[in-house]
Amino acid sequence: AIINKPENLTTVGKKRQDLQSLLPFILEPPQQVDPTKSKIPSVPRPVHRIDRRTSGIVLVSKTDSSMSFLSKSFSQRMVKKTYFALVFEKT
């Protein structure tokens, strides 16, 4: 999933005051695991971080396997990132 993170919200940080804590409420959780199995269901979590004072998109994994794949893709520099800045002059 892709989330548009607003400015002044940390990606990961204090409980109930960051994007990661809000994700289960924003996104539908993945299908529930069979209760006869001991595996805990995956929780949506951000794959990468952006600064608190920055707004922009954050890639979110919904499963453990997607988190592993996407994290590896970021660490191996397989993901291309582009940044845009808007600058306004006060007059």
Phi, psi and omega in degrees: 000156177239128181244137175270101183280126177284162176298150177069025173235123179288151179286312177224133181182229182296142179303138177064009178231022181221168182298317182301321180291333181275339187306315180300334179275332181278317184255149172287132178293157177298168180307140180293145179280150177305124183297343179283347178263155185270357183286134178278137179299149178291149177245136178301137177210151181293141179276331181217174181240152166230154185303151181304316184278007181250135172261155179158183184274144177233130177278132184238132176267145178253349180225161178296321182292322178291325177297316179298311181297312183291321177300316179297320179299319178292314184293331179268011177059034178274348181261128178266128180247140177234135181244140175236142178234135174254126182242128179243141178258129176280134179245000000 
